[in-house]
């Protein structure tokens, strides 16, 4: 996943910092969408995962005014707490 995101952002494959997992952290995530499909008739907009990821990254890039202030607030709180 990290590799796909970095590629979509035009960054090098090693352009990230690895951190150890927290104790008790989930080792993997699996989503079962069968109830959404069966009971609500939902279908994903994108069948191609890479295309959906690219479009998601594009959406966030175009809407930085929506998420950037919250990100900055969180980072400032971490910095104030010495993290």
N, C-alpha and C positions, 0 to 999 in steps of 0.2 A: 504494500500500500504506500509506504513512504517513497519507494522508488517511482511509482506512478505519479504521485503528487509532485515530487521534485522534477520529474520529466515535464509535467504539464506546466510547471512554473519556469521552465528553462534553466534549471539549476543542475549542478553536478550530482551524480548518484551518491557521493559521500558528503554532501553539503548539509549535514545534520549532526547533532550531538546525541549520542546514545546515553540514556540514563537507565539505571536499574529499576526494575519494577518494585512497587511498594509491596510490602508483605500483605498477602491476602488479595492482591490484585488479580482480576480475571486474566486467565491465560489466553483466552480466545473468546470471540463473540460469534454467535450464530443467530441469524434472524429467520424465523419461520413465518412467511407471509400467507400461509394457506388459509387462515381465517379471513384475512382481508380479501383474498381472491374468491373464496367459496361463499362467504356470507355477504360481502358487499360488492362483489363483482369488480374489485379493483385490479388494474393491471399497471405495471410500471410504465412510466413514460419512455424510458430508455431501456432497450434490450441489451445494448452494448455498454458494459460497465465503464470502459475507458471513456466513451463519449459522454456518459452521464457525469462522470467525475470531471471531465474537462468543462462541461457546461456549468457544473456547480462552482468550480473555481472561478469561472468567468462571472457568474452571478455575484459572488462575494467581491471580486475585484471591482465590479461596477457599482457596488453599494457600500463602499468604505465609510461613507458618512453615517451609515446605519449602525455598523458594528465597531468602528475604531474608537469612539468615545468610551464605550464599555470596556474594551480591551485596555485602554490607557488607564482607566479608573482601577481596574483589577491589578495591573502592573504597579501602579503607584501604591496601592494598599500592601502588596507584597514587599515593595522596597521600604515602605515605612516600618514594616515588621521585621526588617533585617534579612529578608530572603532574596 
